[in-house]
């Protein structure tokens, strides 16, 4: 088992990297298979969320999505540090969004379109 850092994303990414290494799986030679796995896990998460009765099961499926998303990144040649860097970039971008810049429309938070008069 890989060393835990207390940073869940870093720990999960490192665990995932070590998992594939332990089974001699080279992610970069398995892109299509990793994408298939990811799509299956997204489907399972969606089904669990739609059922909505077993919160623990939904969380388990979400974790499966995270793991397989990391696998797709590895298969595409993206490393742990680049994933983490991008997670913080997205968080900073979302943190900067306000009601002045964005609006909720159709269940999605979208950039506010300035209407010129
Ligand atoms: Mg699953």
Backbone and ligand atoms as CSV (ligand in chain L), in Angstrom:
chain,resi,resn,atom,element,x,y,z
A,1,UNK,N,N,0.843,-1.177,0.000
A,1,UNK,CA,C,0.000,0.000,0.000
A,1,UNK,C,C,0.888,1.241,0.000
A,2,UNK,N,N,0.475,2.234,-0.777
A,2,UNK,CA,C,1.291,3.439,-0.857
A,2,UNK,C,C,1.110,4.301,0.386
A,3,UNK,N,N,2.111,5.130,0.650
A,3,UNK,CA,C,2.121,6.019,1.823
A,3,UNK,C,C,0.992,7.047,1.708
A,4,UNK,N,N,0.257,7.272,2.783
A,4,UNK,CA,C,-0.813,8.270,2.779
A,4,UNK,C,C,-0.247,9.631,3.164
A,5,UNK,N,N,-0.694,10.669,2.451
A,5,UNK,CA,C,-0.195,12.015,2.722
A,5,UNK,C,C,-1.206,12.861,3.482
A,6,UNK,N,N,-2.476,12.411,3.514
A,6,UNK,CA,C,-3.529,13.229,4.105
A,6,UNK,C,C,-4.220,14.085,3.057
A,7,UNK,N,N,-3.670,14.106,1.851
A,7,UNK,CA,C,-4.286,14.811,0.723
A,7,UNK,C,C,-5.042,13.743,-0.073
A,8,UNK,N,N,-6.366,13.700,0.037
A,8,UNK,CA,C,-7.124,12.603,-0.559
A,8,UNK,C,C,-6.893,12.430,-2.056
A,9,UNK,N,N,-6.816,13.524,-2.787
A,9,UNK,CA,C,-6.615,13.403,-4.228
A,9,UNK,C,C,-5.237,12.824,-4.542
A,10,UNK,N,N,-4.228,13.349,-3.858
A,10,UNK,CA,C,-2.871,12.850,-4.085
A,10,UNK,C,C,-2.772,11.378,-3.676
A,11,UNK,N,N,-3.390,11.039,-2.542
A,11,UNK,CA,C,-3.355,9.648,-2.074
A,11,UNK,C,C,-4.063,8.722,-3.052
A,12,UNK,N,N,-5.201,9.148,-3.569
A,12,UNK,CA,C,-5.946,8.312,-4.509
A,12,UNK,C,C,-5.171,8.150,-5.817
A,13,UNK,N,N,-4.590,9.240,-6.292
A,13,UNK,CA,C,-3.827,9.166,-7.540
A,13,UNK,C,C,-2.616,8.253,-7.369
A,14,UNK,N,N,-1.933,8.384,-6.245
A,14,UNK,CA,C,-0.748,7.541,-6.013
A,14,UNK,C,C,-1.157,6.079,-5.821
A,15,UNK,N,N,-2.251,5.845,-5.111
A,15,UNK,CA,C,-2.761,4.487,-4.933
A,15,UNK,C,C,-3.127,3.872,-6.280
A,16,UNK,N,N,-3.740,4.669,-7.139
A,16,UNK,CA,C,-4.146,4.188,-8.465
A,16,UNK,C,C,-2.918,3.864,-9.312
A,17,UNK,N,N,-1.908,4.744,-9.257
A,17,UNK,CA,C,-0.666,4.500,-10.000
A,17,UNK,C,C,-0.014,3.205,-9.516
A,18,UNK,N,N,0.067,3.043,-8.190
A,18,UNK,CA,C,0.688,1.849,-7.613
A,18,UNK,C,C,-0.122,0.585,-7.929
A,19,UNK,N,N,-1.432,0.724,-7.962
A,19,UNK,CA,C,-2.326,-0.407,-8.273
A,19,UNK,C,C,-2.020,-0.958,-9.667
A,20,UNK,N,N,-1.938,-0.066,-10.640
A,20,UNK,CA,C,-1.659,-0.519,-12.004
A,20,UNK,C,C,-0.242,-1.084,-12.093
A,21,UNK,N,N,0.693,-0.453,-11.426
A,21,UNK,CA,C,2.080,-0.930,-11.455
A,21,UNK,C,C,2.185,-2.326,-10.856
A,22,UNK,N,N,1.437,-2.559,-9.760
A,22,UNK,CA,C,1.472,-3.864,-9.077
A,22,UNK,C,C,1.009,-4.983,-9.999
A,23,UNK,N,N,0.095,-4.654,-10.923
A,23,UNK,CA,C,-0.423,-5.662,-11.854
A,23,UNK,C,C,0.247,-5.566,-13.233
A,24,UNK,N,N,1.358,-4.809,-13.278
A,24,UNK,CA,C,2.102,-4.637,-14.531
A,24,UNK,C,C,1.234,-4.134,-15.670
A,25,UNK,N,N,0.296,-3.273,-15.339
A,25,UNK,CA,C,-0.549,-2.660,-16.367
A,25,UNK,C,C,0.074,-1.317,-16.738
A,26,UNK,N,N,0.366,-1.157,-18.024
A,26,UNK,CA,C,0.852,0.124,-18.525
A,26,UNK,C,C,-0.359,0.908,-19.029
A,27,UNK,N,N,-0.825,1.911,-18.268
A,27,UNK,CA,C,-2.043,2.631,-18.662
A,27,UNK,C,C,-1.984,3.177,-20.083
A,28,UNK,N,N,-0.790,3.615,-20.500
A,28,UNK,CA,C,-0.707,4.251,-21.818
A,28,UNK,C,C,-0.917,3.264,-22.962
A,29,UNK,N,N,-0.918,1.970,-22.668
A,29,UNK,CA,C,-1.227,0.991,-23.718
A,29,UNK,C,C,-2.677,0.505,-23.598
A,30,UNK,N,N,-3.435,1.138,-22.696
A,30,UNK,CA,C,-4.792,0.650,-22.394
A,30,UNK,C,C,-5.842,1.751,-22.474
A,31,UNK,N,N,-5.621,2.761,-23.286
A,31,UNK,CA,C,-6.532,3.924,-23.277
A,31,UNK,C,C,-7.989,3.522,-23.478
A,32,UNK,N,N,-8.263,2.733,-24.510
A,32,UNK,CA,C,-9.663,2.398,-24.790
A,32,UNK,C,C,-10.294,1.614,-23.634
A,33,UNK,N,N,-9.550,0.671,-23.076
A,33,UNK,CA,C,-10.070,-0.096,-21.942
A,33,UNK,C,C,-10.331,0.792,-20.733
A,34,UNK,N,N,-9.444,1.739,-20.497
A,34,UNK,CA,C,-9.628,2.647,-19.358
A,34,UNK,C,C,-10.839,3.548,-19.572
A,35,UNK,N,N,-11.036,3.971,-20.834
A,35,UNK,CA,C,-12.218,4.794,-21.143
A,35,UNK,C,C,-13.490,3.975,-20.936
A,36,UNK,N,N,-13.469,2.721,-21.357
A,36,UNK,CA,C,-14.629,1.843,-21.150
A,36,UNK,C,C,-14.922,1.694,-19.664
A,37,UNK,N,N,-13.876,1.453,-18.866
A,37,UNK,CA,C,-14.058,1.331,-17.414
A,37,UNK,C,C,-14.655,2.605,-16.831
A,38,UNK,N,N,-14.126,3.743,-17.259
A,38,UNK,CA,C,-14.617,5.031,-16.765
A,38,UNK,C,C,-16.097,5.194,-17.091
A,39,UNK,N,N,-16.463,4.922,-18.349
A,39,UNK,CA,C,-17.864,5.068,-18.753
A,39,UNK,C,C,-18.773,4.144,-17.944
A,40,UNK,N,N,-18.302,2.922,-17.674
A,40,UNK,CA,C,-19.098,1.987,-16.860
A,40,UNK,C,C,-19.301,2.541,-15.455
A,41,UNK,N,N,-18.251,3.120,-14.882
A,41,UNK,CA,C,-18.363,3.653,-13.518
A,41,UNK,C,C,-19.254,4.893,-13.473
A,42,UNK,N,N,-19.183,5.731,-14.514
A,42,UNK,CA,C,-20.083,6.891,-14.570
A,42,UNK,C,C,-21.533,6.401,-14.615
A,43,UNK,N,N,-21.791,5.383,-15.413
A,43,UNK,CA,C,-23.137,4.827,-15.506
A,43,UNK,C,C,-23.597,4.308,-14.134
A,44,UNK,N,N,-22.705,3.586,-13.444
A,44,UNK,CA,C,-23.057,3.043,-12.128
A,44,UNK,C,C,-23.346,4.163,-11.122
A,45,UNK,N,N,-22.561,5.237,-11.182
A,45,UNK,CA,C,-22.807,6.376,-10.289
A,45,UNK,C,C,-24.160,7.009,-10.587
A,46,UNK,N,N,-24.445,7.198,-11.856
A,46,UNK,CA,C,-25.721,7.806,-12.240
A,46,UNK,C,C,-26.886,6.934,-11.767
A,47,UNK,N,N,-26.773,5.623,-11.965
A,47,UNK,CA,C,-27.834,4.719,-11.515
A,47,UNK,C,C,-28.004,4.781,-9.993
A,48,UNK,N,N,-26.899,4.777,-9.272
A,48,UNK,CA,C,-26.969,4.839,-7.802
A,48,UNK,C,C,-27.603,6.154,-7.360
A,49,UNK,N,N,-27.244,7.255,-8.028
A,49,UNK,CA,C,-27.803,8.557,-7.658
A,49,UNK,C,C,-29.291,8.618,-7.966
A,50,UNK,N,N,-29.684,8.043,-9.097
A,50,UNK,CA,C,-31.107,8.051,-9.454
A,50,UNK,C,C,-31.918,7.206,-8.479
A,51,UNK,N,N,-31.347,6.079,-8.050
A,51,UNK,CA,C,-32.029,5.264,-7.040
A,51,UNK,C,C,-32.107,6.060,-5.741
A,52,UNK,N,N,-30.984,6.652,-5.355
A,52,UNK,CA,C,-30.965,7.610,-4.256
A,52,UNK,C,C,-31.194,7.057,-2.863
A,53,UNK,N,N,-31.309,5.751,-2.720
A,53,UNK,CA,C,-31.669,5.183,-1.424
A,53,UNK,C,C,-30.457,4.831,-0.572
A,54,UNK,N,N,-29.354,4.513,-1.191
A,54,UNK,CA,C,-28.182,4.030,-0.461
A,54,UNK,C,C,-27.036,5.035,-0.628
A,55,UNK,N,N,-26.939,5.944,0.316
A,55,UNK,CA,C,-25.946,7.033,0.206
A,55,UNK,C,C,-24.519,6.491,0.172
A,56,UNK,N,N,-24.264,5.445,0.943
A,56,UNK,CA,C,-22.924,4.863,0.947
A,56,UNK,C,C,-22.584,4.305,-0.435
A,57,UNK,N,N,-23.555,3.664,-1.060
A,57,UNK,CA,C,-23.334,3.112,-2.401
A,57,UNK,C,C,-23.045,4.232,-3.409
A,58,UNK,N,N,-23.753,5.343,-3.298
A,58,UNK,CA,C,-23.507,6.475,-4.200
A,58,UNK,C,C,-22.063,6.967,-4.021
A,59,UNK,N,N,-21.631,7.089,-2.768
A,59,UNK,CA,C,-20.262,7.545,-2.491
A,59,UNK,C,C,-19.235,6.555,-3.044
A,60,UNK,N,N,-19.522,5.261,-2.909
A,60,UNK,CA,C,-18.614,4.241,-3.455
A,60,UNK,C,C,-18.494,4.382,-4.969
A,61,UNK,N,N,-19.631,4.592,-5.613
A,61,UNK,CA,C,-19.599,4.731,-7.077
A,61,UNK,C,C,-18.882,6.018,-7.486
A,62,UNK,N,N,-19.053,7.068,-6.701
A,62,UNK,CA,C,-18.331,8.317,-6.989
A,62,UNK,C,C,-16.824,8.079,-6.898
A,63,UNK,N,N,-16.402,7.346,-5.881
A,63,UNK,CA,C,-14.972,7.046,-5.735
A,63,UNK,C,C,-14.478,6.220,-6.925
A,64,UNK,N,N,-15.307,5.294,-7.400
A,64,UNK,CA,C,-14.932,4.516,-8.591
A,64,UNK,C,C,-14.748,5.432,-9.804
A,65,UNK,N,N,-15.617,6.438,-9.912
A,65,UNK,CA,C,-15.489,7.392,-11.019
A,65,UNK,C,C,-14.173,8.155,-10.899
A,66,UNK,N,N,-13.833,8.581,-9.661
A,66,UNK,CA,C,-12.578,9.316,-9.471
A,66,UNK,C,C,-11.379,8.451,-9.885
A,67,UNK,N,N,-11.386,7.196,-9.414
A,67,UNK,CA,C,-10.266,6.296,-9.722
A,67,UNK,C,C,-10.143,6.076,-11.228
A,68,UNK,N,N,-11.260,5.816,-11.872
A,68,UNK,CA,C,-11.182,5.521,-13.306
A,68,UNK,C,C,-10.894,6.788,-14.119
A,69,UNK,N,N,-11.307,7.957,-13.612
A,69,UNK,CA,C,-10.934,9.216,-14.286
A,69,UNK,C,C,-9.422,9.422,-14.200
A,70,UNK,N,N,-8.860,9.123,-13.055
A,70,UNK,CA,C,-7.402,9.205,-12.904
A,70,UNK,C,C,-6.739,8.211,-13.864
A,71,UNK,N,N,-7.313,7.019,-13.988
A,71,UNK,CA,C,-6.784,6.024,-14.926
A,71,UNK,C,C,-6.793,6.535,-16.358
A,72,UNK,N,N,-7.877,7.202,-16.746
A,72,UNK,CA,C,-7.942,7.764,-18.107
A,72,UNK,C,C,-6.845,8.813,-18.283
A,73,UNK,N,N,-6.635,9.623,-17.258
A,73,UNK,CA,C,-5.559,10.629,-17.338
A,73,UNK,C,C,-4.208,9.944,-17.517
A,74,UNK,N,N,-3.939,8.915,-16.716
A,74,UNK,CA,C,-2.668,8.185,-16.857
A,74,UNK,C,C,-2.547,7.610,-18.263
A,75,UNK,N,N,-3.633,7.019,-18.761
A,75,UNK,CA,C,-3.623,6.405,-20.092
A,75,UNK,C,C,-3.353,7.449,-21.171
A,76,UNK,N,N,-3.770,8.685,-20.893
A,76,UNK,CA,C,-3.555,9.769,-21.849
A,76,UNK,C,C,-2.214,10.471,-21.611
A,77,UNK,N,N,-1.420,9.945,-20.675
A,77,UNK,CA,C,-0.092,10.489,-20.456
A,77,UNK,C,C,-0.040,11.647,-19.477
A,78,UNK,N,N,-1.114,11.828,-18.688
A,78,UNK,CA,C,-1.159,12.910,-17.700
A,78,UNK,C,C,-0.746,12.338,-16.344
A,79,UNK,N,N,0.156,12.987,-15.667
A,79,UNK,CA,C,0.663,12.496,-14.396
A,79,UNK,C,C,-0.075,13.062,-13.191
A,80,UNK,N,N,0.266,12.529,-12.028
A,80,UNK,CA,C,-0.384,12.913,-10.770
A,80,UNK,C,C,-0.292,14.423,-10.545
A,81,UNK,N,N,0.900,14.997,-10.705
A,81,UNK,CA,C,1.076,16.426,-10.408
A,81,UNK,C,C,0.237,17.305,-11.311
A,82,UNK,N,N,0.118,16.910,-12.575
A,82,UNK,CA,C,-0.661,17.726,-13.509
A,82,UNK,C,C,-2.154,17.653,-13.172
A,83,UNK,N,N,-2.617,16.496,-12.742
A,83,UNK,CA,C,-4.018,16.356,-12.330
A,83,UNK,C,C,-4.280,17.261,-11.126
A,84,UNK,N,N,-3.405,17.189,-10.138
A,84,UNK,CA,C,-3.585,17.976,-8.913
A,84,UNK,C,C,-3.539,19.471,-9.232
A,85,UNK,N,N,-2.583,19.863,-10.062
A,85,UNK,CA,C,-2.477,21.274,-10.452
A,85,UNK,C,C,-3.772,21.743,-11.094
A,86,UNK,N,N,-4.352,20.918,-11.946
A,86,UNK,CA,C,-5.579,21.305,-12.637
A,86,UNK,C,C,-6.775,21.335,-11.693
A,87,UNK,N,N,-6.803,20.431,-10.717
A,87,UNK,CA,C,-7.881,20.452,-9.725
A,87,UNK,C,C,-7.869,21.790,-8.979
A,88,UNK,N,N,-6.677,22.236,-8.571
A,88,UNK,CA,C,-6.605,23.518,-7.871
A,88,UNK,C,C,-6.951,24.677,-8.809
A,89,UNK,N,N,-6.604,24.569,-10.078
A,89,UNK,CA,C,-6.945,25.622,-11.042
A,89,UNK,C,C,-8.459,25.722,-11.200
A,90,UNK,N,N,-9.129,24.577,-11.285
A,90,UNK,CA,C,-10.589,24.583,-11.415
A,90,UNK,C,C,-11.238,25.131,-10.144
A,91,UNK,N,N,-10.698,24.728,-8.987
A,91,UNK,CA,C,-11.255,25.223,-7.723
A,91,UNK,C,C,-11.112,26.743,-7.645
A,92,UNK,N,N,-9.963,27.268,-8.038
A,92,UNK,CA,C,-9.745,28.715,-7.996
A,92,UNK,C,C,-10.685,29.425,-8.963
A,93,UNK,N,N,-10.863,28.840,-10.123
A,93,UNK,CA,C,-11.757,29.419,-11.129
A,93,UNK,C,C,-13.198,29.447,-10.603
A,94,UNK,N,N,-13.623,28.348,-10.011
A,94,UNK,CA,C,-14.983,28.300,-9.461
A,94,UNK,C,C,-15.136,29.250,-8.288
A,95,UNK,N,N,-14.097,29.342,-7.447
A,95,UNK,CA,C,-14.145,30.251,-6.298
A,95,UNK,C,C,-14.320,31.702,-6.749
A,96,UNK,N,N,-13.812,32.034,-7.927
A,96,UNK,CA,C,-13.869,33.415,-8.415
A,96,UNK,C,C,-15.233,33.752,-9.039
A,97,UNK,N,N,-16.052,32.749,-9.282
A,97,UNK,CA,C,-17.365,32.998,-9.892
A,97,UNK,C,C,-18.321,33.534,-8.834
A,98,UNK,N,N,-19.060,34.574,-9.194
A,98,UNK,CA,C,-20.026,35.180,-8.268
A,98,UNK,C,C,-21.358,35.360,-8.990
A,99,UNK,N,N,-22.344,35.835,-8.247
A,99,UNK,CA,C,-23.646,36.126,-8.868
A,99,UNK,C,C,-23.522,37.258,-9.879
A,100,UNK,N,N,-22.477,38.076,-9.755
A,100,UNK,CA,C,-22.262,39.146,-10.740
A,100,UNK,C,C,-21.744,38.597,-12.068
A,101,UNK,N,N,-21.020,37.472,-11.998
A,101,UNK,CA,C,-20.405,36.949,-13.223
A,101,UNK,C,C,-21.160,35.753,-13.795
A,102,UNK,N,N,-21.925,35.064,-12.956
A,102,UNK,CA,C,-22.572,33.832,-13.412
A,102,UNK,C,C,-24.011,33.746,-12.932
A,103,UNK,N,N,-24.772,32.904,-13.603
A,103,UNK,CA,C,-26.178,32.715,-13.284
A,103,UNK,C,C,-26.515,31.227,-13.418
A,104,UNK,N,N,-27.468,30.765,-12.613
A,104,UNK,CA,C,-27.913,29.374,-12.704
A,104,UNK,C,C,-28.988,29.286,-13.780
A,105,UNK,N,N,-28.757,28.412,-14.744
A,105,UNK,CA,C,-29.737,28.231,-15.815
A,105,UNK,C,C,-29.770,26.755,-16.181
A,106,UNK,N,N,-30.945,26.181,-16.161
A,106,UNK,CA,C,-31.148,24.768,-16.509
A,106,UNK,C,C,-30.244,23.845,-15.679
A,107,UNK,N,N,-30.082,24.171,-14.403
A,107,UNK,CA,C,-29.306,23.333,-13.503
A,107,UNK,C,C,-27.806,23.475,-13.665
A,108,UNK,N,N,-27.398,24.457,-14.453
A,108,UNK,CA,C,-25.969,24.657,-14.674
A,108,UNK,C,C,-25.619,26.104,-14.365
A,109,UNK,N,N,-24.441,26.315,-13.791
A,109,UNK,CA,C,-23.983,27.674,-13.515
A,109,UNK,C,C,-23.222,28.150,-14.738
A,110,UNK,N,N,-23.781,29.182,-15.382
A,110,UNK,CA,C,-23.240,29.655,-16.660
A,110,UNK,C,C,-22.784,31.109,-16.537
A,111,UNK,N,N,-21.844,31.451,-17.418
A,111,UNK,CA,C,-21.372,32.829,-17.459
A,111,UNK,C,C,-22.548,33.740,-17.816
A,112,UNK,N,N,-22.672,34.826,-17.051
A,112,UNK,CA,C,-23.737,35.796,-17.304
A,112,UNK,C,C,-23.468,36.497,-18.643
A,113,UNK,N,N,-24.468,36.550,-19.461
A,113,UNK,CA,C,-24.332,37.226,-20.747
A,113,UNK,C,C,-24.796,38.658,-20.553
A,114,UNK,N,N,-23.897,39.615,-20.841
A,114,UNK,CA,C,-24.261,41.024,-20.711
A,114,UNK,C,C,-25.146,41.428,-21.871
A,115,UNK,N,N,-26.294,41.948,-21.527
A,115,UNK,CA,C,-27.216,42.406,-22.555
A,115,UNK,C,C,-26.918,43.881,-22.833
A,116,UNK,N,N,-26.577,44.185,-24.072
A,116,UNK,CA,C,-26.279,45.579,-24.470
A,116,UNK,C,C,-27.561,46.233,-24.944
A,117,UNK,N,N,-27.833,47.436,-24.423
A,117,UNK,CA,C,-29.014,48.189,-24.867
A,117,UNK,C,C,-28.581,49.391,-25.674
L,1,MG,MG,MG,-18.564,0.887,-9.460
